[in-house]
Amino acid sequence: MEQMIEILEDIQPGVDYANCTTLIDDGILESFAILSIVGELEDVFGVSLTPAEIIPENFNSAQALWEMVQRLQKA
């Protein structure tokens, strides 16, 4: 999880990723940041995200992103 927060901080610093649960809903993460996150997750964690995974529920918090990565790693 710590690595996930580091990735998010590198892409868009200045957000309380440990506690925020509305990254998409509040417009904190825009489309370019989301694309950057997808690329980083694929590179760092060796997962492949399909368009079906790129939904607000998976990107609204660092925890949701982490849970998605863990699911994809097990698949």
Long-range contacts (C-beta under 8 A, 24 or more apart in sequence): 1-62, 1-63, 1-66, 3-44, 4-62, 4-65, 4-66, 4-69, 5-62, 7-37, 7-40, 7-41, 7-44, 8-37, 8-62, 8-65, 10-40, 11-36, 11-37, 11-40, 17-61, 17-62, 18-62, 20-61, 20-62, 21-60, 21-61, 21-63, 21-64, 22-60, 22-61, 23-59, 23-60, 23-61, 24-56, 24-59, 24-60, 25-56, 25-60, 29-59, 34-59, 37-65, 41-65, 41-69, 45-69, 45-72, 45-73, 46-73, 47-72, 47-73, 48-72
